[in-house]
Amino acid sequence: MHTRPNWAEVSLSRLQHNFHTVRELTAPQVTLCSVVKCDAYGHGVVRCSQALEAAGAPWLGVTSTEEGVAVREGQVKTPVLVMTGFWRGEEEEVLRHDLTPAVASFEHLDALESAAEALGRPAKSVPVHLKVDTGLSRLGLDESELPRFLERLARSPYIVLQGVFSHLASAEVLDAADATEQIARFRQILARIEAAGFSPTYRHLANTAATLARPETWNNMTRPGVALYGYELPFSGNGEVKPLGLKPVLAWKTRIIATRDIAPGTRVGYNGAWTAPRATRIGVIPVGYGDGFTRHLSSAGRVLVRGEYTPIVGNISMDLTTVDLTAIAGAEIGDEVVLIGEQGKNQILATEHARFAQTVVYEILCGLSPRVPRIYTE
Ligand SMILES: *Cc1c(COP(=O)(O)O)cnc(C)c1O
């Protein structure tokens, strides 16, 4: 039961709108793999996967076996790519739930073969996507291991090379030299794979930034994540990206639970970090860093009350935050407060929180804690 007035509204129709918009951008040659990792960037992986499937999403991408299993338990039948591969011992779960694993090591191949044999799977029934490193130096097969890996794949009784992919380090930096190098390297690796007699169905390199800004990275599949949730990224560097008009999917709301009128010179909150410069009406909202409301907004960020921007004053606590209501005529206990989202003519984006916290919008969205209930709306 959720009775504390602190909730997130997730608009599934906006999610579907964003999916269709990105699909139109890349149609017809590109298959979208909608990334729903990290609980769909905090939006809720099961409901978002169901909505994306209903919108016609042909693929979903997750970053753990557990998350793939959760999607399946939500009755979602769409192919699911486990983009980071799987950990020792998860291979049978991967096959049982019909998840498509990324592979990047010989150990992955050995484990999948043992699992396929143990489960009595037919020959050539286990599709995988080979992840190759093109310069991110994180996960991915090193190009030097490619010939031996392809020989091993060719001999495999169960495994089929369905896809090849890599990931860019600086796609949102429009003139990044390393992105150009990674794109060239990926092409070269694809050519080597083809020369060895393989013809993987899917070739993919692009995240949101590359999908929006670099058609040369599309190949025949892209993997947008943050775009689906309505954020078109802060791009940097030389170049221009046409805005798509994506809509933020998540709104975060609360209510004023207490007010107090204080005299000039009164200090507010932990460490008395803010002092009232004049007679001030303080409003208290039941949200804090324990909900993922970043403490970097202390005496810096703002919220919306009665359609107006209202400054946060004092340090954000674990469960409570204080705002300055002095300028908001009639503000009272029970008023709805928007932390992220729209109210009247005004709007606060998660990117604003990211700017104060000197981080990326991804961290703000993923940081919304599980104790904030997600309410799904059309
Ligand atoms: C997270 C992720 C994506 C999506 O990234 P966005 O920037 O959110 O579009 C794509 N591919 C991989 C491998 C990822 O880990």
The ligand as an SDF file (V2000), in Angstrom:
LIG
                    3D

 15 15  0  0  0  0  0  0  0  0999 V2000
   22.7090    1.3710  -22.1920 C   0  0  0  0  0  0  0  0  0  0  0  0
   23.0820    0.8080  -23.4950 C   0  0  0  0  0  0  0  0  0  0  0  0
   22.4820    1.2870  -24.6560 C   0  0  0  0  0  0  0  0  0  0  0  0
   21.4820    2.4300  -24.6650 C   0  0  0  0  0  0  0  0  0  0  0  0
   22.1580    3.6250  -24.3850 O   0  0  0  0  0  0  0  0  0  0  0  0
   21.3620    5.0110  -24.4730 P   0  0  0  0  0  0  0  0  0  0  0  0
   22.4450    6.0240  -24.4340 O   0  0  0  0  0  0  0  0  0  0  0  0
   20.4820    5.0660  -23.2870 O   0  0  0  0  0  0  0  0  0  0  0  0
   20.6130    5.0040  -25.7290 O   0  0  0  0  0  0  0  0  0  0  0  0
   22.8140    0.6760  -25.8440 C   0  0  0  0  0  0  0  0  0  0  0  0
   23.6990   -0.3360  -25.8850 N   0  0  0  0  0  0  0  0  0  0  0  0
   24.3100   -0.8150  -24.7890 C   0  0  0  0  0  0  0  0  0  0  0  0
   25.2720   -1.9400  -24.9080 C   0  0  0  0  0  0  0  0  0  0  0  0
   24.0180   -0.2600  -23.5510 C   0  0  0  0  0  0  0  0  0  0  0  0
   24.6160   -0.7320  -22.4560 O   0  0  0  0  0  0  0  0  0  0  0  0
  1  2  1  0
  2  3  1  0
  2 14  2  0
  3  4  1  0
  3 10  2  0
  4  5  1  0
  5  6  1  0
  6  7  2  0
  6  8  1  0
  6  9  1  0
 10 11  1  0
 11 12  2  0
 12 13  1  0
 12 14  1  0
 14 15  1  0
M  END
$$$$
